[in-house]
Structure formats: C-alpha cells, structure tokens
C-alpha cells in the first residue's frame, strides 16, 4: 500500500475579495470596494479561525486577456503587508507569485520581511506563469521559464532565513551578499500553483504543497491518483515531510441557496476524499457585510477555532 504524504487536518483559507476580480467568481460589489471593505473581511477571517488568506500576482494584463483573466490584481507584498498589520494569527499566502518575474533574492528580501513583520505567517505560493505577453512586456524569455523556475525554487529553499545566503545552481549563483532582514521561517511553506501533472510533480519534489487552479474535482482526482503511483510520491511519503494539497472548488459556496450548507459539507467531503488538506473558500455574496456574515456561518459549520 502506498503511503500518504498529506497533512492530517483540513484547513480553510479565503480568497480575499476585491483584491482580484476574476470573471468567473467576482461579485458586483467588489469592483468598487476599497480598503474598508477588504479590511472588514480580512479581520473577520482572522477572528473566525480561517487558516490563511490569499493574494495573487499579475503586473499587467493584456487587454485581449482581460475577459478571461480579469483586470485587477492587487500587489501581493503590499496587500499582505496590510493584512499582517490588522490581523493576529491568519497566515498570509501568495496565490500565486509568478516566480520567473523575480530574482530569488528579491523574493527572499521582500517576502522574508513580510514573514518577519508578521511573526512567521508567510506561505509563499509560486507559479511558473502562463501569460506569454506579460513575459514579453517584462523582457523575460517565456519558452525557457521552466528550468529557471525549478532552479529558483531550489535557491529559495537555500536562501530563506539566511542573512548570508549561498546557492549555486544552473541559473542562479548566490554568495557574498548580506540579506537583512530575512524570514523567520527557514524556509516558509512553499506551495506550487499550476494545473498539470508536471506542476504536481514539481510540487512534490521541490515544494511543500500543490495549489492548482481551474480544474474540476474529476480532473484533480485523476491527477492525484496518477501521482500516487509514481516513485517521486513514494520518496516524498518516505521523507515524512508534510505536503499540502490545496484545492479550489469550481463554484463558490452558496450558503443562502436551498440546501446550501449541506452542499458545502458534501463538497468539502468530496475534496477531502480526493486528498485535499486545505480548501480555498470562495463564497457567493452581495456585499462586504454579507461576506462577513457568510464567513461566520461557514466557520460555525466546520467548527473553526475562533478567538
């Protein structure tokens, strides 16, 4: 029997409203929402026992891609820094930082500072990137991003938490520089985004979790089932290092609909059976106040630890 490399307890995180306007899940109120509305939701999630909140990254979306990708992406370092200052315990997750846009030490400095200021609450979600025009805009070669991405992951693991980091790899050689401050966590949890078998393999080999996007339950089950039959899965399980599978249901939870709470419980159970250790929670809401109300109900439904 193949062993599991999942962590034991289910965690719930929120996709921060208004920070990203996804055409698939946004509510109309989010378009005009500002700091006050975002703050009310973030503070509620912290108080109600949610494990983490997320913020995505895109620097500039091509006009031709706005219909599919949306146009708004708050900067994750600024947004999560704001969240750190108004919360006490919720973790701060990039979902995801496009790693090829950044030198590894830039990430270590910027997000290591966030980790230190938040008393070790950073979760670094990273992805290889898929929006080729954005790469071209930034002068980064799209076709060769995969190998550089993998080397950057190794560099991050070596450099986080080190004031005098050293790393020698295929794309990055780091020595003779001081990074101060740096993270409290050595390293923080690193979750890999993506939607392919390759992204899952990379996550098992080089990360602490897999945080895929735009996949339904059947696709996720297929990818995870295949991964469990591989040697890389066996090696990870043998290491006994925890590995998170962070899944996002295709549709927001509609707690106000007929049987909404029962459907939410059934959905979470379905994803638990697939292998999820964490769920990205999106809710169908009409306003910031309604969102807070639904977070309260969701927290009670799943008996989250409040304070």
Buried (B, 14 or more C-beta within 10 A) or exposed (E): EEEEBBBEEBBBBBBBBBBBBBEEBBBEBBEEBEEEBBBBBBBBBBBBBBBBBBBBBBEEBBEEBEEEBBBBBBBBBEBBBBBBEEBEBBBBBBBBBBBBBBEBBEBBBBBBBBBBBBEEBBBBBBBBBBBEBBBEEBEBEBEEBBEBBBBBBBBBBBBBBBEEBEBEBEBBEBEEEEBEEBBBBBBBBBBBBBBEBEBBBBBBBBBBBBBBBEBEBEEBBEBBEEBBEBEBBBEBBEEEEBBBBBBBBBEBBBBBEEEBBEBBEEBBEBBBEBBBBBBBBBBBBEBBBBBBBBBBBBBEBBEBEEE
